[in-house]
Amino acid sequence: MALVVEKFGGTSVADAAHIKAVADHVVRRHNHGDQVVLVVSAMGSETDDLLRLASDLSDNPPARELDMLITGGERKACALMAMAISALGVTAESFTGSQAGFLTDDTHTNAKILEITPERITDAVAAGIVPVVGGSQGASPQRNVTFLGRGGSDTTAVALAHAIGADYCELYTDVPGVFSADPRIVDKARLMATVSFDELLEMTASGCPKPAMRAVELARSHNVELHVRSAFTWMPGTTVTREETMERAIISAVTHDTSEAKMTVSGVADKPGVAGQLFRALANADINVDMIVQNVSAQGVTDISFTVPIDQLATALDIATGMQTDLGATSVSGDDGIARVNLIGAGMRTNPGVAAQMFETLAAAGINIEMISTSAIRISCVIRADDTERAVNVLHDAFELDQPRDQRS
């Protein structure tokens, strides 16, 4: 008998038929002796629909009211799921985030979990009841409803699994698991049976949309065994592991991200404190700066290029332009026509030549590299957005990612 937390995403509970299918799965598992705790997202596109409705009513809706509105979608879904399970003869009860014991900070629309007191959930499990928890929500110390942000149901599930001591956490979504590349643009993308936490963190940070990066980070920090599975095929999916296999392949996946823009501040005075002044101002505006490249100084000046989210480009440009005189910069420019491609693999830590092969592969395809960034298990290149699909495919082929690890040359 296992104690397991299962999270079902919006597409998995999009309508009554999908809810009934999930309920049937839960009841069968319960009847086989497992103790199941469910976490559910809002149905289908309901979160987007609610946000659209809010924008129709207000150009700048208060964040507190947005959280109250958005989390209503999850509350609706968990109540309906509890009804469907109960209709099959197994008692189920729905719980909001606050009822499940989630205490968060008071950062509306993107709250962080401070503490979980899950006694109501553990009591329900002990009584043979299936708890159904609304995902992505909690309550602040001021007792306001809070929303954990997009992908927050994954975070809810992992945090709850840790808090109740679950044997593992399963994240059910609309894809079969984690792939070696985006299967929408790479026909030969391979479903990965296993992936390490470190690799999956790099993948989710560099364009892999599921699972949510916060959830992976939380699972790694608290050693929560994680499975990523499809609610439409019920196949095993991908297991996220802490340990890496001894004979690991060098590269596990290639990811891409088209959500960033590049900024360049040219002719900056090359003296201590200038870069700190610029990036402190951006940080104070909550602008997330990622890749940073500074050219070698020439004649006392240098150029600094970096990436920011596209939706923050205009704000970042305004800030940097306003500081142009203080920085001694000759110009400030932005470019929203870029993309990032990334090679991910724990094996590259001890294998030379990966970067060379990546650069040679892109060059042979006529794809120019504008910026380069690396970590111990990732190499990232900024390229033109129009070259993204071609770059991902040639890299996937070059590193034979369509083949199982033990069959690559």
Residue, then its C-alpha position, 0 to 999 in steps of 0.5 A: m500500500a502506497l501513500v501517493v499525491e496525484k496532481f491533475g492539470g486543467t486539460s485532465v479535468a476539462d469537462a465532466a467526461h474527463i473528471k469521471a475518467v480521473a475519478d474512476h482511476v482514483v477509485r480503482r487505485h483506492n480499492h486496490g489499497d493505495q491511499v490517494v490525495l488529489v490536487v486539481s487545477a482549474m478546468g481547461s482554460e478557465t483561468d484564462d477565461l477569468l483573467r479575460l473577464a477581469s480585464d474586461l471590467s478593469d484596466n488594473p484589477p487589484a491583485r488581491e481580487l485577482d487571487m480571489l477570482i482565479t483560485g475560484g477555478e480550482r475550488k470549482a474543480c475540486a468540488l466537482m471531482a469530490m462529487a464524481i469520486s463519491a458517486l462511485g462509492v468512495t467518500a471524497e472531500s474537497f479542500t481549499g488551499s487554506q483548508a489543506g493548511f497552506l500558509t503563504d506570504d502576501t505576494h498576490t498573484n505569485a505567492k510563496i509557501l511559508e508553511i503547511t499544516p496538513e492535519r485535515i488532509t492526514d486525518a481524512v486519509a486515515a479515515g479512508i477519505v480521498p482528499v481533493v485539494g484545490g491547487s495553486q492556492g493558500a492563505s496569507p498571514q492576513r487570511n487573504v486568499t493567495f495564488l501561487g502563480r502559473g503552474g502552481s498546482d504542481t508546486t502544491a502537489v509536491a509541497l503536500a507530498h513532502a508535508i504528509g510524507a507521501d511515498y511519491c508524487e505523480l504529476y498528470t498532464d496532457v503529455p506522456g512525460v518529459f521529452s528529449a526535445d519539444p515533440r511539436i517541432v521535433d518529430k523524432a523527440r524521444l520520451m525519456a524514461t528517467v531524468s535527473f533533478d538537475e537536468l530537469l531543473e535546467m530544462t524547465a528553466s530554459g524552455c521546457p514548459k512542464p512540470a513547473m520549475r518551482a515544483v521540480e526545485l521543491a522536489r529536489s530540495h525535499n527529496v520527493e520522488l517525482h513521476v511525470r505522466s499523461a492523464f490520457t494514456w496512463m502510461p508510466g511516463t518519466t521518473v525524475t531521479r536524484e542519482e545519475t547512472m554511471e554510464r550516463a549519456i553526455i546529452s539528455a535533451v535540447t530545449h528552446d525558449t522564445s520568450e526572451a529579448k536581448m538588450t545591449v547597453s553600448g559604450v559603458a564606462d569601464k570602471p567599478g560599480v557601473a554594471g552593479q548600478l545598472f543591474r540593481a536598478l533592473a532588479n529593483a523593478d523586478i526585471n529578471v535578467d538572465m544571460i549576461v555578456q560583457n565585451v572586452s574593454a577597449q579605450g576605457v569603454t565596453d558593451i553589456s548585452f543581456t536577456v530579459p523576458i519579452d514582456q519586460l523589455a519595454t520597462a527595462l529599456d526605459i530604465a536603462t535609457g533613463m540611466q544612460t548619462d549616469l552609465g556613460a553609455t552611448s546607446v541603449s537598444g533592444d531586440d525581441g527577435i531572438a531565441r535561445v537553444n540549450l543542450i542539457g546533460a549531466g554527462m557533459r561535466t566530465n566530457p570535453g568537446v560538447a560545446a565544440q560540437m554544438f557550435e560546429t553543428l549550428a555553423a554547418a546549418g548556417i545559424n549564427i550565434e549571438m550570445i553564449s552561456t554555460s553551466a555545469i550541465r547546460i550550454s545555451c546559445v542565443i540565435r535569431a528566432d526564425d532559426t529556432e526550429r531548424a537549430v533544435n532539429v539539427l542539434h537533436d540529430a547531431f547528438e542522436l537524442d532519438q536513440p536510447r542512451d546505450q545505443r548512441s555512437 
